[in-house]
């Protein structure tokens, strides 16, 4: 990992600007993919813990990994879905629940302390609502990058990851200043920088798939959700506009002498929003997975259900505040490490105002890709 991505982690704790308090869009995405997750775990159960199997044929443990789990309550939302589905299926078939081993993974700088506090309350709730399942679920934290091996070969039955794989292992452009004034690729970025971002994504996603193909058992399932785009154009506004708005706020501060221009020119986020075609291409090239489902869906930037149209002025003001805080929650550690903590409050105050003006004229939606696949 390069020096910048050593600071890649979400804002810690449960304060106003923490990730735990500002991950509504991520939560909405988990709700929207609930059906895909449930289908995948039912398939796992049918293969490895079917009611028609003898006691010796059934697995004693079902191993689940959530990669890039972060530290808020969302980390255990998918675990809840999985346990609910497994519990209900076993109840219907009058089977004893298998033991469920859940591995929560993120980078070493992740706020695992806050995460484990949520795990404690999760177990408390399990004891109240599913007493027969409360002693069957075991949760552990696994620090490390998911672009390398995390688990023994043929040991995992289900892999889940949401809103993580669009984060790259390193900044593709390094210290190159030619993406001047930008924080991500835009229409003004030189073609070779756009190509460098795609090349880095392909390299990282290929590494991710190769590692998971080693760790998953044959017939094991994976559900991956990441930010992406429907357009073939990697500089389309559906994936670039939000970062352009943040760059506008930074460049305004440059003009006022609050931020050094060279620092902006040297900074690029280690992210890439791929198209469906780019994702398909890497999966096909890696060759270990059969795709069950691959589609896109939209989520509002502020995580709300309603569209931006028709909101009252107060609601729009609240919405821009939530959007600014959500981007701050995921980007502050990277920005503070490069620009210094002293600019952060001013930067996101300006960013919120710019977002409010933008939202009055344009859609503010993330495009998400969801991939459900089976290891061959």
N, C-alpha and C positions, 0 to 999 in steps of 0.2 A: 504493500500500500504506500502511496506517496504521502508526503507530509500533511497535505490538506485533509485527506481522508482519514488520518489518524484522529481528527476531531469530528468525524462523522458519527453523531449520535443525536437523539432527540433531546429537547430540553427536559431536565430532570424534575422529579418531585410532583407535587399536585397544585402548585401555585397558579396564579392567573395566566402566566405565559408558558406553562408546562405543556408537554405533549399530552399528558393524561387529561388535561382540561381543554385541549384544543385539537381533538381528532374526530370531529363529527363526520367529516367527509369519509374518513377511513371506516368509521362505524357503519355509515350508510352503505358503503361498498360491501361490507361483510353481510349485511342484511340481504343485499341484492344477489349475492352468490350463495346464500344459504342452501337453496335447492340443489345446486351443483355439488356442494360439499356433502350434503346428505346422500345423494345418489352414489357418490364415490365411496363413502364409508359403508353403505349397504352392500356395494359390490365386493368390498374387502371382506365383510362378514360372510357373504355367500361363498367366498372362496376358501376362507380360513377358519370360519367358526359357524358353519351351517348346522341347523338343528337335525339334518339328516346324517351328519357325521357321527362316528362313534367317539367315545370319550378319548380314545388314544389318537384319533385323527385330528381332533380339534387342537388349535394352539392354546397354550396356557395364557399367553400374553399377546395383546395387540399393541404394537409400538407406533406412536404417532409423533411426528416432528413438525413444529411450527417455526419456520425460518424467517428471521427478521421480525421477531415478535414485538419489539420495543418494550415500553414499560407501563402503559396505561391499562385500563380495564378491558380495552379491545383485545388484548392478548389472550384473555380467557373466554372471550365470547365464542370463538370457534370451538374451543374445547367443550363449552357448554352445549353447542349444537351437536357435536359428535357424541357426547355422553347421552344426551337426550335421545338421539337416534338409536344408538346401541342399546340403551336401556329399554326403549319401547319395543324394538325388534325382539329382544330376548324375552320380554314379558309376553309378547304375542305368541311366541313359539314355545313358551314355558321352559326356556333354557336359563341356566345359570350364567350370569354375566361373566365375560372374561376379565382378567385384570388388564387395565389400560395404563400403559406407560406413556407419559406425555413429556416430550423434550422441548423446552422453550429456548430458542437460539437467537442470539444477536451478537453484535460486536462487543469486545471486552469493555468498551467505555459505556455501554448501555447501563441504564439505571436499574440494575437487577434488584437493588434493595427495595425500591418501590414496587417492582413487579412481584416480589415474594410476599409483600404485604397483601396484595390482591389475591395471591394464591391461598393465603391463610383464610381470608373471608370467603373465597370460593369453596374451600373444603367445609367451612362452617355451614354455608348454604346447602351444600350437597347432603350433609348430615340431616338437615331439616326436611329437605324435599325428596330425597331418594336414599333412604336409610340403607336399603339393600345394596346400593352402589357406592356408598361413601367409603368403604374400605377397599374398593376395587380400583381407584384412580390414584396414580402416583406421578407427581410432577417434579421435574428437575430442570435446572438451568444449564445451558451448554454455550459458553462463550466461544466466539470464533467466527471468521468469515465463511459464509456459505459458498464462496467461490473455491473453497478447498474442502477436503473430506472432513466430516464431523462425526461419523458413526462407523461401526464395523460393517463389513460386507454382508449383504443379504440379511439385514437386521431390522429394517423399517418397513411397515406395511402401508403407511399413509403419510404423505408429505404435503403440508400446506404452507403457502406464503402469500401475504397480501401487502401491497404497497411497499415492496422492498426491492424487487429485482430491477426496477428502473434506476436504482442507485448503483453506480459503477464502482469498480474496485480502485479506480484512480481517475484523475482528470486527464482526458485524452490529450489536451493541448499543452500540458506542463506549464512552463513559464513563458510561453509564446504570447507576445503582445499583439498579435495581428487580429485577434477578435476584439478589437478596440471598443471600449465603452459598453460591451455586452457581458452578461453573466452566464449565458447559455447560447446556443446557436440561434441565429436570426437570419433574416433575408440579407442583412449586410455582412454576414460572416463569410470569409473566403471559402470557396468550395472544398479546399483540402482540410479545413477544420471540421466542416460538416461530415466529410468522409471519415475523419479521425474518430469522431463520436460514434458513427455507425460501426466502424471497425472495432472499437473498444467494447461496444455492446455485444457484438457477435462473439468476440473472444470470451467475454465474461459469461454470457448466457450459455455458450458451449461448455465452459468449465463447470458451470452450475449443473447442467444436465448430465455431464459425464460423472460427476461426483454422486449425484442422486441415483444414477443408473447402477452404480456400484453398491450403494447403501440400501436401495429398495429390493425387496424380494421379488421374484418373478411373479407378475400379476398384481404387484402393488400399485397403488394409485397416487396421483399427485394433482392438486388443484392450486394453480398459481394465478394471482390477480396482480396486475401492474398497470401503472399509468402508461398510456400510449396514444395512438392517433388513428383515425379512419383514413385521413388523407395520405396520399403517396408522398406528399411534400413534407420533409422533416422540419421545414421552417414555417409551416402553417400556423395560424394564430391559435388553433385549438390546443396546441401543445406548447407554444412559445410565448403567448401573450402575457401570461402571468409573470414570467421572469423578465420580460421586457418592461413591465410596469415597475418591478422592483429596481431594475437598472435605471429607469427614469428618475426614481427617487434618489438613488446614489449619485447619478450624474448632476442632478440639481444641487446636491451638497458639494460636489466638486466645484461647480461654478461659484458657489458661495465660500469657497476656501475651507470647507469643513472636512473634506476628504481629499487625499492626494489622487490626482488623475492616474498616475502610474499604478497605484494599488488596484484601481478598478480594472485597468487594462491587463493586469496580471492574474485577476481572479476569474475562474470559471467553475460552475457547479459540476460535480461528478455525477451527472444524471443523463439519461437518454430515454425519450419516449418513442418506442418503436411502433411500426405499423404491423397490422396482422400479417402482411406478406413477409416482413423481415423476421417475425417470430416463427412463422411456418418454415421459412428457409433454414433457420438454425436447427429446429427440431428435426427436420428431414435429414439434414447433414449429419447430425449426431447419431441418429438412427436407432436409439434404444427404446423409443416410446411410440405408442400408437395414440393418436389424438382422438379423444371421445367428443370433445366440444372445444370450440375456439370462436369466441364472439366478442363484441364490444357492447358497452352500456355507458350511460352518462350519469354523473353525480355532480350536483351543484358545488361550487367552490366552498360555500359555507356549510355544506352538509344538510341543507334544508330539503323539504319535499316539494315546496312550491317553486315556480319559476320566478325569475327576477321581475318579470312583467307584472304590473298592477300592485306592486308593494307600496306601502306608504313611505313617506320620506324618512320617518323614524325607523321603519324596518330596514330600509336601504342603508341607513347610517349604522344600524346594528350589524347588518350583514357585512359591510366593509370592515367593521371592527373585528368580527369573527374571522374573516378571511385573512386579515393582516396578522392576527394572533396565530392562526393555524400555520401560516408560512413562517412566522417567527419561530414557532415551536420546533419546526423541522430544520431550519437553516441557521438559527442564531449561533450555535457552537462553531460552525464553519466560518460565518461572517465575523464573529468576535475574534476568532483566532487570527484572522487576516487583517481586519480593519481596526480592531480594538473594541472593547466593550462600551466605551464612552459614546459611540455614535448610534448604538442600537435603538434606544428609545426614540430618538429623533427620526431615524431612518424609517421605522415602522409606523410612526405617526404620519409621516409624509406619504408612505406607501398606502396606508388606509384611505387617505384623501384621494389619491390617484385612482385607486380601485373603485371608490364610490363614483367618480366621474365616468370611469370606463363602463361600470355596470349599468349606468343609465342608458347606454347606447348599444351595448353588446351582450351576448350571452356569456355567462360565467359558469362554464361547465368543464369538468374533467372528462376526458374519454378514458375509459378503463378497458383493458383486455382481460378476459378470463380464459384460462386454458385448463381443461381437464384431460389427463392422459394416463395411460396404463403402461407399465414397464413390460416390454415384450419378453 
